[in-house]
Amino acid sequence: MNERRQVTAQIVRQEQLVRVIKPILARNPQGVQGTALMELLALFIAGHHPSLREVALNTHIEVVRQMVPICEAELFPHGKPWD
């Protein structure tokens, strides 16, 4: 499988996983969502070699920051409720 197909396959799998997880999270209060996501992120970072954890965490947080406006627009297509 060439690199482009591998990347495409990863994106498809990621989107499938998000579709499964989103409704599970949505049925729970924000506090439960947040602590579940924190545990999952900690597990993800713990799977990295200790010398790579800080870089992995910083990269992850930076990408999350970049994604927030995109996700916010999806969540509130008719305007943010706090505006």
Backbone as numpy.savetxt, mean C-alpha at the origin, in Angstrom:
# Nx Ny Nz CAx CAy CAz Cx Cy Cz
10.26 -15.84 -19.29 9.40 -14.65 -19.29 10.30 -13.41 -19.29
10.03 -12.50 -20.20 10.89 -11.32 -20.24 10.52 -10.35 -19.10
11.39 -9.37 -18.91 11.24 -8.45 -17.78 9.92 -7.69 -17.82
9.51 -7.25 -19.00 8.26 -6.49 -19.12 7.06 -7.34 -18.71
7.06 -8.60 -19.12 5.96 -9.51 -18.74 5.96 -9.76 -17.24
7.15 -9.88 -16.67 7.24 -10.09 -15.23 6.67 -8.90 -14.47
7.03 -7.70 -14.90 6.51 -6.49 -14.26 5.00 -6.42 -14.42
4.49 -6.70 -15.60 3.05 -6.69 -15.84 2.36 -7.72 -14.95
2.93 -8.90 -14.84 2.35 -9.94 -13.99 2.33 -9.51 -12.53
3.39 -8.84 -12.09 3.44 -8.34 -10.70 2.36 -7.29 -10.47
2.17 -6.39 -11.41 1.16 -5.34 -11.28 -0.23 -5.96 -11.21
-0.50 -6.93 -12.06 -1.80 -7.60 -12.06 -2.03 -8.28 -10.71
-1.02 -8.98 -10.21 -1.15 -9.66 -8.91 -1.35 -8.67 -7.78
-0.63 -7.56 -7.82 -0.77 -6.53 -6.79 -2.17 -5.96 -6.80
-2.70 -5.68 -7.99 -4.06 -5.14 -8.09 -5.09 -6.15 -7.59
-4.89 -7.42 -7.87 -5.79 -8.46 -7.37 -5.76 -8.51 -5.84
-4.58 -8.44 -5.29 -4.42 -8.47 -3.84 -5.09 -7.27 -3.18
-4.91 -6.10 -3.76 -5.55 -4.89 -3.23 -7.07 -5.02 -3.28
-7.60 -5.58 -4.37 -9.06 -5.77 -4.47 -9.60 -6.70 -3.39
-8.80 -7.66 -2.97 -9.22 -8.57 -1.91 -9.13 -7.88 -0.54
-8.04 -7.16 -0.31 -7.79 -6.57 1.01 -8.66 -5.34 1.28
-8.90 -4.51 0.27 -9.66 -3.25 0.46 -10.99 -3.44 1.18
-11.86 -4.34 0.72 -13.15 -4.48 1.41 -13.02 -5.00 2.84
-12.01 -5.81 3.09 -11.79 -6.30 4.46 -11.43 -5.13 5.36
-10.52 -4.29 4.91 -10.15 -3.11 5.69 -11.33 -2.16 5.85
-12.09 -1.97 4.79 -13.20 -1.00 4.81 -14.27 -1.36 5.84
-14.38 -2.63 6.19 -15.39 -3.06 7.17 -14.95 -2.80 8.61
-13.78 -2.23 8.78 -13.24 -2.01 10.12 -12.98 -0.53 10.36
-12.98 -0.13 11.64 -12.67 1.27 11.97 -11.24 1.63 11.56
-11.00 2.92 11.39 -9.68 3.40 10.97 -8.56 2.91 11.88
-8.80 2.87 13.18 -7.77 2.42 14.10 -7.37 0.98 13.86
-8.34 0.14 13.57 -8.05 -1.27 13.27 -7.33 -1.35 11.93
-7.78 -0.59 10.95 -7.11 -0.57 9.64 -5.65 -0.18 9.81
-5.42 0.89 10.54 -4.06 1.40 10.72 -3.14 0.41 11.41
-3.63 -0.22 12.49 -2.76 -1.16 13.20 -2.51 -2.42 12.37
-3.49 -2.85 11.59 -3.29 -4.01 10.70 -2.24 -3.68 9.64
-2.34 -2.49 9.05 -1.37 -2.08 8.04 0.02 -1.91 8.65
0.08 -1.40 9.88 1.39 -1.27 10.54 2.04 -2.63 10.75
1.24 -3.62 11.19 1.80 -4.95 11.40 2.28 -5.57 10.08
1.48 -5.40 9.03 1.88 -5.93 7.72 3.15 -5.26 7.20
3.25 -3.95 7.40 4.46 -3.25 6.96 5.66 -3.70 7.78
5.47 -3.87 9.09 6.58 -4.34 9.93 7.04 -5.73 9.49
6.09 -6.61 9.13 6.46 -7.93 8.63 7.24 -7.82 7.32
6.78 -6.93 6.45 7.45 -6.72 5.17 8.89 -6.24 5.39
9.07 -5.25 6.25 10.40 -4.69 6.52 11.28 -5.73 7.23
10.70 -6.49 8.15 11.46 -7.51 8.88 12.02 -8.59 7.94
11.38 -8.77 6.80 11.85 -9.74 5.83 13.09 -9.30 5.06
13.47 -8.05 5.22 14.67 -7.53 4.57 15.89 -7.74 5.48
17.05 -7.84 4.88 18.29 -7.90 5.65 18.36 -6.64 6.52
18.83 -6.77 7.77 18.90 -5.59 8.65 19.59 -4.38 8.03
20.60 -4.60 7.20 21.31 -3.47 6.59 20.47 -2.75 5.54
19.37 -3.37 5.10 18.52 -2.77 4.07 17.21 -2.22 4.61
16.92 -2.47 5.87 15.60 -2.11 6.42 15.31 -0.62 6.42
16.28 0.18 6.79 16.04 1.64 6.84 15.75 2.18 5.45
16.51 1.75 4.46 16.28 2.19 3.08 14.92 1.69 2.60
14.59 0.43 2.89 13.30 -0.12 2.46 12.14 0.65 3.09
12.25 0.94 4.37 11.18 1.68 5.06 11.06 3.10 4.52
12.17 3.78 4.35 12.14 5.16 3.82 11.57 5.20 2.41
11.96 4.24 1.58 11.44 4.17 0.21 9.95 3.92 0.23
9.53 3.01 1.07 8.11 2.67 1.18 7.29 3.91 1.59
7.75 4.60 2.62 7.04 5.79 3.11 7.00 6.89 2.05
8.08 7.08 1.32 8.11 8.10 0.26 7.10 7.78 -0.83
7.02 6.53 -1.23 6.05 6.14 -2.26 4.63 6.32 -1.73
4.40 5.97 -0.47 3.07 6.18 0.12 2.71 7.66 0.08
3.63 8.52 0.42 3.38 9.97 0.38 2.98 10.42 -1.03
3.66 9.88 -2.03 3.35 10.23 -3.41 1.98 9.70 -3.85
1.57 8.58 -3.27 0.30 7.96 -3.66 -0.92 8.59 -2.98
-0.72 9.27 -1.85 -1.85 9.82 -1.09 -2.73 10.73 -1.94
-2.21 11.69 -2.69 -3.10 12.53 -3.49 -3.90 11.74 -4.54
-3.28 10.72 -5.10 -3.97 9.89 -6.10 -5.11 9.12 -5.43
-4.82 8.53 -4.29 -5.85 7.77 -3.57 -6.95 8.69 -3.04
-6.55 9.87 -2.60 -7.53 10.84 -2.11 -8.51 11.21 -3.23
-8.02 11.41 -4.42 -8.89 11.73 -5.56 -9.84 10.58 -5.87
-9.37 9.34 -5.71 -10.23 8.17 -5.92 -11.31 8.08 -4.84
-10.91 8.31 -3.60 -11.85 8.21 -2.48 -12.92 9.30 -2.53
-12.54 10.48 -2.96 -13.43 11.64 -2.93 -13.53 12.29 -4.29
-14.14 11.59 -5.28 -14.19 12.13 -6.64 -15.01 13.42 -6.76
-15.89 13.68 -5.79 -16.74 14.87 -5.85 -16.28 15.94 -4.85
-15.07 15.81 -4.37 -14.53 16.79 -3.45 -14.37 16.20 -2.06
-13.39 16.70 -1.37 -13.08 16.21 -0.03 -14.13 16.72 0.96
-14.56 15.88 1.88 -15.60 16.29 2.83 -15.14 17.37 3.80
-13.84 17.57 3.94 -13.36 18.58 4.86 -13.11 19.93 4.21
-13.31 20.00 2.88 -13.15 21.29 2.17 -14.39 22.13 2.31
